[in-house]
Amino acid sequence: FRQIFTDGRTFPAQMDPTWFGYSVGRWEGDVFVVETAGLNDKAWLDDGGHPRSDQMRTTEKFRRKDFGHMEIEFTFNDAKAYTKPWSVTVPFELLPDTDLIENICENEKDLVHILGK
């Protein structure tokens, strides 16, 4: 799970790098802005294999466009992995009155785990 602190705190002076980092959020008008730092360098940025380092900082801007649509603008700032910050905006459809489905990472489908040997 991921925590986003919204009580006005800033980043702690010392952060132990983690998978999801340390996130603080605030409202700017009708946009929810989340800044994250303290990420570890043990994962790719995305499924395409883009790198990230322990110096990465991200900014996410959540905008509800209308009842059924939201977009998030992601900005990635990582001087170890990229020459300059870059951004992408991703649209999402909200699905009210639907069930949340559990998302499970099933990495252990190799022969050793399947056969239990």
C-alpha positions as CSV (number, residue, x, y, z in Angstrom):
1,F,0.0,0.0,0.0
2,R,1.0,3.6,-0.4
3,Q,0.6,6.4,2.1
4,I,0.2,10.0,1.0
5,F,0.4,12.4,3.9
6,T,-1.9,15.4,3.6
7,D,-1.4,17.1,7.0
8,G,1.1,19.8,5.7
9,R,4.3,17.9,6.5
10,T,7.3,18.1,4.3
11,F,9.8,15.3,3.5
12,P,11.9,14.1,6.5
13,A,15.5,15.1,6.5
14,Q,16.6,11.5,6.4
15,M,14.6,8.9,4.3
16,D,15.4,5.3,4.0
17,P,14.7,4.4,0.3
18,T,11.6,2.2,-0.2
19,W,9.7,0.7,-3.1
20,F,7.0,3.4,-3.0
21,G,9.0,6.3,-1.5
22,Y,7.7,8.9,0.8
23,S,4.7,10.9,-0.5
24,V,3.2,14.2,0.6
25,G,0.0,15.7,-1.0
26,R,-1.7,19.1,-1.1
27,W,-4.6,20.7,-2.9
28,E,-3.9,23.5,-5.5
29,G,-7.4,24.6,-6.3
30,D,-9.2,21.5,-7.7
31,V,-5.9,19.7,-8.4
32,F,-4.5,17.2,-5.9
33,V,-0.7,17.4,-6.1
34,V,1.5,14.6,-4.8
35,E,5.3,14.8,-4.5
36,T,7.3,11.6,-3.9
37,A,11.0,11.1,-2.9
38,G,12.9,8.4,-1.2
39,L,12.4,5.8,-3.8
40,N,14.9,2.9,-4.0
41,D,16.7,1.9,-7.2
42,K,15.5,-1.8,-7.2
43,A,12.7,-1.4,-9.8
44,W,12.1,-0.1,-13.3
45,L,10.0,3.0,-13.7
46,D,7.5,1.2,-15.8
47,D,6.8,-2.1,-17.6
48,G,8.8,-0.8,-20.6
49,G,12.0,-1.0,-18.6
50,H,12.7,2.7,-18.2
51,P,15.2,3.1,-15.4
52,R,14.9,5.0,-12.1
53,S,17.5,5.7,-9.5
54,D,17.4,6.4,-5.8
55,Q,17.5,10.2,-6.7
56,M,14.2,10.1,-8.5
57,R,11.5,12.6,-7.4
58,T,8.0,12.5,-8.9
59,T,5.1,14.9,-9.0
60,E,1.6,13.7,-9.8
61,K,-1.3,16.1,-10.5
62,F,-4.7,14.5,-10.2
63,R,-7.5,16.3,-12.1
64,R,-11.1,15.2,-12.1
65,K,-12.3,16.4,-15.6
66,D,-15.9,15.4,-15.1
67,F,-18.0,12.8,-13.3
68,G,-16.6,9.8,-15.3
69,H,-13.1,11.0,-16.2
70,M,-9.8,11.8,-14.4
71,E,-6.3,12.5,-15.7
72,I,-3.0,12.3,-13.9
73,E,0.0,14.3,-15.1
74,F,3.2,12.5,-14.0
75,T,6.5,14.4,-13.9
76,F,9.7,12.5,-13.4
77,N,12.9,14.2,-12.2
78,D,15.9,11.9,-12.0
79,A,19.3,13.4,-12.9
80,K,21.0,10.0,-12.5
81,A,18.8,8.4,-15.2
82,Y,17.6,11.3,-17.4
83,T,19.1,14.5,-18.8
84,K,16.1,16.6,-17.8
85,P,12.7,16.2,-16.1
86,W,9.9,14.8,-18.3
87,S,6.2,14.5,-18.1
88,V,3.3,12.4,-19.4
89,T,-0.5,12.8,-18.9
90,V,-2.6,9.6,-18.6
91,P,-6.4,9.6,-18.8
92,F,-8.5,7.4,-16.6
93,E,-12.1,6.4,-16.6
94,L,-13.8,6.3,-13.3
95,L,-16.0,3.2,-12.8
96,P,-18.5,4.0,-10.0
97,D,-20.5,1.1,-8.4
98,T,-18.0,-1.5,-9.4
99,D,-15.9,-3.9,-7.3
100,L,-12.2,-3.5,-6.8
101,I,-10.3,-6.6,-8.0
102,E,-7.2,-7.7,-6.2
103,N,-4.0,-7.3,-8.2
104,I,-1.5,-10.0,-7.4
105,C,2.1,-10.2,-8.8
106,E,2.6,-13.8,-9.8
107,N,6.3,-14.0,-10.3
108,E,6.8,-17.5,-8.9
109,K,5.3,-19.5,-11.8
110,D,8.7,-21.2,-12.6
111,L,9.1,-24.9,-12.5
112,V,10.7,-25.0,-9.0
113,H,7.7,-23.2,-7.4
114,I,5.0,-25.1,-9.4
115,L,6.4,-28.5,-8.5
116,G,7.5,-27.5,-5.0
117,K,11.0,-28.9,-5.5
